[in-house]
Amino acid sequence: MSGIGQLRCPREGESRPLTVARVIERFAPAYWERYGSRMRLEQRKALQAILQCRTPALGGHRYACGCGHEHHAFHSCNHRLCPRCGAADTQEWVRKQLGKLLPVPYYLVTFTVPSELRSVMLGNRQAMELLMGCSARALNELLADPARGCRFDHAGFFGVYQSWTQDMRFHPHVHYVVPAVGLDERWKLKHPKSPKFLIHAQPLAIRLRTLLTNALRDHGPIRDELFWKLAKTDWNADVDRAGNGENAVKYLGQYIR
């Protein structure tokens, strides 16, 4: 049962709940036939793993209870992108991140690219990496700027790139979980002047616009016409208070795994 064509697609009228795995099972054969020759090796491996997860293709175990009952469980693929078996990895990632949180207020800083860039970002790994690098640089620079940020000469935060919304719309953006504490030039702890304010959002959006549009033009994904259009477009950034950071970590965990 290793062949994709042998996997059974849901029949019409079935009442099983709609899941990502069901959608993949239903449309994978047609997708593979149309785009298979253009898929990278890691993409082919991911799709194959998801399709074979918890099926006879991966084998299984038979469990017996002292009361006489038996049941059979197919093996999981354990691929990081599989929606069937990612829950354990999600919990482990969240547990580790929660253990790193500091006893200070946290903020969730979000950078969103304008709609004009979505077609450039779609499937373009280089553009995604540039978004991550430029947004992290923008946040670092403004946190260190005494006129705009907290004058953190050394700031610590982590970010997660998200490409899709929960209703499956392509919407590339980056979330950063940022503690309201940093280090000054002498490597001593430094806190913001107000525990309820970290940094203004609009300067972050403007700085990302400058950094990312220049980087995309220098590396080739965009040409001058789109560059100047993006330079005149309003970009979006948000800075939201995130309490002790726990809920922000749990939220991002759903997308990490």
N, C-alpha and C positions, 0 to 999 in steps of 0.2 A: 504494500500500500504506500510505497514511497513516491509514486507518480502523482503529480498534482491533479491530473485529470480524473483520478479515481476517487478523489475526495467528494463526498456527497454535499451538494448545495441544499440549503433549506427549501422545502416545498412551499408552494403557495398556500396561504391560509394557516401556516404554523403559528402558534402563539408563544413560541420561545422568546424571551426578552432580547431586544436588539443589542448586540455587543460589537466591539471592534473586531473580535475574532470571527463573528458570524459574517460581518461585511467582507472581511478578507477571504473567507471560505467561498462566499458567493461570487465574488468578482475576480479572484486571483487567476483562474484559468484564462479568462479573456485578456486580463492585464498582462500576464506572462507571455501569451502568444503575440500580443501587439508590441510590447516594449522589452521583452526579455533580452533581445540582442543588444540593447543599449544600456542595460543595467550593469552597475559595477558588481564585482564579486561579493563584496560585503552586503550589498542590497539583496542579491540572490540568496545568500546564506540566511539572511534575516527572514525573508519571506518563506523560504523552505522550512526554517525552524518553527515559525509560527503556525504553518499549515500542518506540520507533523506533531506539534505539541499535544501530548496526552491522547495519542492515537496508537494503534498497533505498530506503526512504523518505528516507534522508539521503544517498543517492548513495555513490560510492566511487572508488577508484583502481585501475588495473591496473598491476602492476609486472612488469618484464621483466628477466631476468638475462642476462648475456653468454653463458651456457651454453645459452640457448634456452628455459629454463623461464619460465613466466608464472604469476602468481597475482593474484587480485582481493581487495581489502580494503575492506569498507564503512566509512564514516566513523563516528566515535564522536560521541555527543551532548555530551560534556564537561560534563554537568550534575553539580553537586557531590554529588548524592545517588545517582547512578547506580552500581550495584555493578560494572558491566562496565569502566568507564573511570576509576575513582577511584584506582587504584594510583599513578599518576604524581603526582597531587596529594598523596596521602598521604606519599610519599617526600619531596616538596618541603617539606611542612609540618614533617615530622620533622627534616629537615636544618636548617631555619631555627631550630627550637626547640633543637636540640642545640648550635647555634652561640651560643645565649644562656646556656647553663648556666654557672654559676660554679664555681670549684674548691673547693667546700665540700660537706659531706654534704647530702643531700636527704631529704625526707619526703613521703609520699603521704597526705594528709588526706582522708578520705571522710565525707560527710554523707549519711545515708539517711533518707527520710521514712517514718513508720510506715504500716502497711497501710491504716489508716483514711483516709489522705489520697490513696490511689492513684486513686480514682474522681474526686477533685477535680482531680488533676494531669493526668489523661488528656485530651489535646487542648486543654488550657487554657494558652495562651501566657502570660497574665498571671501565673498561678500558678507557672509555670516560671521566669519572670523574677524573681518575688518570692523563690523558693527560691535562685536564684543570688545575688541582692543580699543577702539576709539571712544566708546562709551565709558570704559573703565578709566581711560586717560582723562576724559572730561571731568569725571567725578573726582578723581585724584587732584587734578589741577585746581578745581574750584574749592574743594575742601581745604586746600593749602593756601588759597588766596585770602589774605586778611581783609580785603575789601568786600568779599562775597561769601566766604565760608567761615570755617572755625579756626583757621590757621593750624590745621593738622599737617605738619611737615611729613608725617608718616601715618597714613590711614589704613585701616584693615577692613575688608568687606569681601563678600563673595557674590557672584552673579550667575544667573541661569537664563539662557536664551530660549525663548518660546516662539514657535512658528505658527501654532494653530490655537484657536480658541476652543472652548468646550463644545460649542456648536459647530465645530469643524470649518471655521472660516480662516483663511490664511491671513495672519495678522502678526508679522514679525516684530518682536519687542524683547527687551532685556529687563529683568528684575535684579536689583542688587539689595541685599540685606546688609544694612550699615549700622554699626553700633555708634552711639553718641559719645565716642571717646576716641582719642588718638594720641600720637606722640609728637612733642615739639622737636625743634632742631637739636635739642640736647638729649633727646630720647626719654623725656619725662612725660608722665601722663598729663593730658590736657583735655578739659571738658568744654562743651559749648557754653556760651554766656547764659543761655536760657535752656532749661531742660525740655522745653516744649518747641524748640526750633533748631533745625539743623542747617538748612540751606534753601535758598529760593529756587524754584523749579525752572523758571524761564531762562536764566543764564545757562543752566545745564543744557537746555534744548538748543540754545544758540551755539554753544561751544561744540556740541555733538554735530550740528549741521556743518560747521566749518571743518572739523576734523574729518568727518566721514565723507563728505562730498569731495574734498581734495584727495583723500585716499582712494576713493572709487575711481576718480578720473585718472590718477597716477597709475593705478593698476589695471585700467582698461575696461571695467564693466560698464562705465557710462561715458558718453561723449559730451562735448561742450554744450550742445543744445539743452540736454537734460541737466547738466551741471548748473547752468544759469537759472533754469527753472526752479531747481531745488534750492538755490541760494536765495530766491525770493519767496519761498514757501515758509509758512509758519510750522515749526516742528514742535513735537509734544514731549514733555517730561513731567513726571509727577513725583512729589515727595510726600509720603504718607507716614504718619506715626504708626508704629507696629508694636507698641507695648514692650514686652520683654523679649520679643522676637520669636516666641514659640509658634504662634499661629502662622507667621510668615514662612517659617521653615516647613511646617506641615503642609502648607499650601503648595510650596515649590516641590515638595517631595512627590506630589502626584504627577508632576511632569518630568522629573528627573528619571523616574523608573516607570 
